[in-house]
Amino acid sequence: LLVNTAGGHELSGLGDARTSITTDELRDHLFLLADDTLEGREAGSRGGYAAAKYLVQQLQDRLEPAGEQRQFTQMFSSNYRNLLGVRRGSDDQLKDEYILIGAHYDHVGYGSRRNSRGPIGYVHNGADDNASGIAALLEVLDAISLTAPVTKRSILFAFWDGEEKGLLGSQYWAQHPTVRLEQVRLAINVDMVGHLENDHLEVIGTRSMPG
């Protein structure tokens, strides 16, 4: 993704980008999104709206809006909202291609027999699923925006809503894309990275593209 400016030895801005990602910032994002006051972030709920409002605040001044009508939001279904922002690439030709990095920010709210393995009717905080993925995505965004590594292609950040109700947000975007699908060269989905077994991170779909 990054432009090589050091004779093949180091990618421009990569070291600074790494050091900008901190445990404290990851924890702050996660604790806020998983707090009881957000009531489990169910899609379409007041807690889901509060989470979306917080995320839009993180996108402002860092990315260009990439939703509908030059906004960060893409509304769908019953007051659900995807959040989309883009950082433009530097290459005159490749900047029209996109790396899509996404994560869902909704959870199951108070939980029901359909979606809960625990007690029903209590706040399901969704710290792992998927406040952890959102925290990781925000820190990637922070690293890219603050340290300004130069990327040839544009990077599209997507925060999906309605995932717990059947992948609704990402499905809606695929059916109503805000950039042409053929311009997306790679899609990365970040989900439940807060629960590592034996310090192991699982990457699925590694054989779905060359390399």
C-alpha positions in Angstrom: 0.0 0.0 0.0 2.8 2.4 0.8 5.2 4.2 -1.6 8.8 2.9 -1.2 11.1 5.9 -0.8 14.1 4.3 0.8 15.7 2.1 -1.8 13.6 -1.0 -0.9 14.5 -1.0 2.8 11.8 0.9 4.5 8.3 2.0 3.5 7.7 5.7 3.9 6.1 6.6 7.2 5.6 3.0 8.3 7.7 3.3 11.5 5.9 6.4 12.6 2.5 4.8 11.8 3.3 1.8 14.0 4.3 3.9 17.0 1.2 6.0 16.8 -0.9 2.9 17.6 -1.1 2.7 21.4 -2.7 0.3 23.9 -4.2 3.3 25.7 -6.0 4.6 22.7 -7.3 1.1 21.7 -8.6 0.7 25.2 -10.3 4.1 25.2 -12.1 3.4 22.0 -13.1 -0.1 23.1 -14.3 0.9 26.6 -16.4 3.8 25.2 -18.1 1.7 22.6 -18.7 -1.2 25.0 -20.0 0.9 27.8 -23.5 0.2 29.3 -24.7 3.6 28.2 -24.6 2.5 24.6 -27.0 -0.3 25.5 -25.3 -2.9 23.3 -25.3 -0.8 20.1 -28.2 -2.6 18.4 -28.7 -1.4 14.8 -31.4 1.4 14.7 -31.4 1.9 18.4 -30.4 5.1 20.4 -27.2 3.2 21.5 -26.4 2.4 17.9 -27.0 6.1 16.9 -24.7 7.2 19.8 -21.9 4.9 18.5 -22.3 6.2 15.0 -22.1 9.8 16.2 -18.9 9.0 18.0 -17.4 7.3 15.0 -18.3 10.3 12.7 -16.5 12.5 15.1 -13.4 10.3 14.6 -13.7 10.6 10.8 -14.1 14.3 10.6 -10.9 16.2 9.6 -9.2 12.9 8.8 -11.1 11.6 5.8 -13.3 12.8 3.0 -16.9 11.8 3.3 -17.7 8.7 1.1 -21.3 8.1 2.0 -24.3 9.6 0.3 -24.7 13.3 -0.6 -21.1 14.1 0.4 -21.8 12.8 4.0 -20.1 10.1 6.0 -23.4 8.2 6.4 -25.2 5.8 4.1 -28.7 5.3 5.4 -30.7 2.1 4.8 -33.5 -0.1 6.2 -35.0 1.0 9.6 -32.8 4.0 10.4 -29.6 1.9 10.1 -26.5 3.7 8.9 -23.2 2.7 7.4 -20.3 5.1 7.9 -17.8 5.7 5.1 -14.7 7.8 4.6 -11.9 7.9 2.1 -8.3 8.9 2.1 -7.2 9.7 -1.5 -4.2 8.0 -3.0 -1.2 9.9 -4.4 -0.8 8.1 -7.8 -2.6 9.8 -10.7 -3.8 6.5 -12.0 -4.0 4.2 -9.0 -5.9 6.7 -6.8 -9.0 5.6 -8.6 -8.6 2.1 -7.1 -9.5 1.4 -3.5 -8.4 -0.7 -0.6 -11.5 -1.3 1.4 -11.0 -1.7 5.2 -14.2 -2.4 7.1 -15.6 -3.5 10.5 -19.1 -3.6 11.9 -19.9 -1.4 14.9 -23.3 -2.8 15.9 -24.0 -5.5 18.4 -27.2 -7.2 19.7 -28.5 -4.6 22.2 -30.1 -6.3 25.2 -30.0 -9.7 23.7 -32.8 -12.2 22.8 -33.2 -15.9 22.5 -32.2 -15.6 18.8 -28.9 -13.8 19.3 -27.7 -14.4 22.9 -25.8 -17.2 24.5 -26.1 -15.5 27.9 -28.9 -14.0 30.0 -31.7 -12.4 28.0 -32.8 -8.8 28.5 -29.4 -7.5 29.8 -27.0 -5.2 28.0 -24.8 -7.2 25.7 -21.7 -4.9 25.5 -20.1 -6.4 22.5 -16.5 -5.6 23.6 -15.0 -8.3 21.4 -17.8 -8.4 18.8 -17.0 -5.9 17.5 -15.8 -3.0 19.6 -12.4 -4.6 19.3 -12.4 -4.5 15.5 -13.6 -0.9 15.5 -10.9 0.1 17.9 -8.3 -1.5 15.6 -9.8 0.3 12.6 -9.7 3.6 14.3 -6.1 3.2 15.2 -5.2 2.3 11.6 -7.1 5.4 10.6 -5.2 7.4 13.2 -1.9 6.1 12.1 -2.5 6.9 8.4 -4.0 10.4 9.0 -1.5 11.6 11.6 1.7 10.2 10.2 0.8 10.8 6.5 2.3 7.7 4.9 1.8 8.1 1.2 -0.5 5.4 -0.4 -0.7 5.0 -4.1 -4.3 3.7 -4.0 -7.1 5.3 -2.1 -8.2 3.8 1.2 -11.9 3.4 1.9 -12.8 3.0 5.6 -16.2 1.4 6.2 -18.0 1.0 9.5 -20.9 -1.4 8.9 -24.3 -1.3 10.7 -26.8 -4.2 10.9 -24.2 -7.0 10.8 -25.7 -8.8 13.7 -29.1 -8.8 11.9 -27.7 -10.7 8.9 -24.7 -8.7 7.4 -27.2 -6.1 6.3 -24.9 -3.1 6.2 -22.1 -4.6 4.0 -24.7 -6.3 1.8 -26.5 -3.0 1.3 -23.3 -1.3 0.3 -22.4 -4.1 -2.1 -25.8 -3.6 -3.7 -25.6 0.3 -3.6 -21.8 0.9 -3.6 -20.6 4.5 -3.1 -17.6 3.7 -5.4 -17.7 1.3 -8.4 -17.1 -2.3 -7.2 -14.6 -2.9 -10.0 -12.5 -0.2 -8.5 -12.1 -2.1 -5.2 -8.8 -4.0 -5.5 -8.7 -5.5 -2.0 -11.2 -5.8 0.9 -10.2 -6.4 4.5 -12.8 -7.1 7.2 -11.7 -6.8 10.9 -13.9 -8.7 13.3 -13.4 -9.9 16.9 -9.7 -9.2 17.2 -10.0 -8.7 21.0 -10.1 -12.4 21.9 -6.9 -14.1 20.9 -6.3 -17.7 21.8 -2.7 -18.4 22.4 -1.8 -15.0 21.0 -3.0 -16.2 17.6 -4.7 -13.9 15.1 -6.7 -15.8 12.4 -6.8 -14.5 8.8 -9.5 -16.1 6.6 -9.7 -15.9 2.9 -5.9 -15.7 2.3 -6.2 -17.8 -0.9 -9.0 -15.7 -2.4 -6.6 -13.6 -4.4 -3.1 -13.9 -5.9 -0.3 -13.5 -3.4 
